[in-house]
């Protein structure tokens, strides 16, 4: 009778030792849940701060990977940095969202007294059950945003270096005059120079604080385009030379046949003299 979990008289239950035991248990569990959430948030913030370079500690391995890709004639980072930051902040919010599923023991253990259901720990509600700001969470989100944006500076700098060669993505060889040997040669040299510069601009993967930047695919794409443009110019020049050589050969063969054949009459002799 002292610990009757099936009691249905609320006033009698509130005076019973069971109420005091369960209430105390709920307070203890609520405190532990609060410490767990706050501890988890603090550990996350410390983890993010560990990616900030410091002379007193070594940096952990990169956590996230960026790739430079070409889309619609432009170069950009994938995933999109703003989308990445938003996703990280949403993940942080889930630290407090999971507490919504845990209710007090008293409500569950004494089901027949129609007790009000309370969450064991709801950091986003004040004592009057109004929504409020949970400051540790807001501070963690701000710290995460600051660290990510700070660490993004290095990948963005490399991206800007590659963007100097983004013109290759939309480059079209126009008004090419294969007869202009000097001008065509300058184009070939410029395209090949761009290809070599892209190849030595970066290694296939760069490690920065928090991020690894994958560059192998964009290096291959840009250098292949540059070499392709150079080969296009060379092929145009080769085709022009071949066409001119064929014309010269045809003219020479015609001339040779005309000279080799003796004139049959005075008319052909006159034509040969005029040709010569």
Phi, psi and omega in degrees: 000327182295327179235066182268103181286347183256017179295143181239008177257109186296316182296319179293321180294319182297339178266354185277156176297333181298320179300316181294321180294311183292323179296318178296319179298318179296321179295318179297313180295323178296318178296317179295322177296319177299314180297322180295314180295312180296322178294320179296318179295318180296319178297321178295316179297317178298321179297315179296320180293339180291345179272356176278122183305136180214140180290349185263355181209157177272153182279142173289167178297151179305140182268324187234155182242130171251150174231137175273123181233158177256125178220124176054043175078010180229159178254140178207167178271139175234127002289164178297129183305319181293321177295323179296314180298317180298320180294319179296319180292325177293322177297322178298320181297333180292341177299322179270333181295327183293339180289345180295338185274353185251117181257170181292150180295322185300318180297321183277326186278337179240081191281346189259006180258003179053046178290150177290135180279126175238145173283145183299321177206116179239094185291345183261017178225141178275179181302339178266013179067021174271144180296141183214170179273131176264104191300318177303323178291316179297320178295322179293320178296319179294318179295319179297314179300316181296315182294315182297316180294324178294317181286343179286346184299318182293310176301323179294327178295317177295320178301318180297325178295319178290329182295341176295341181250013180293340179299336180297332183295330182243008183292132176231129180282110181238158177051040179277124178252098182300338178289338177276085185299318183294314180295319179294321179297322178297320178297316180299314180297319182294317180292318179292325177296317178298319180298315180294319180297321178295319183295329182259003183293326184202159170282173183294333178215135179241132178261126177235170173303123178080326188239149164247134182251118179270122184239354188302314185294317182288328175297313179298317183293310183293317181294322178296319178296316181297314178297323179297319178296319178297316179295326178299316178296316180296320180294321178297319178294319180295319179296321179295316179296319179297317180295317179295319180296321179296320179295317179296318179297318179297316179296320180294317179297320178296317179296318181297317179296322181290321180288322185291329183277122178291143178294143182269337180209182182295329179295313179294326178295320178295319178298318180296319179297318180295321178296317180293000000 
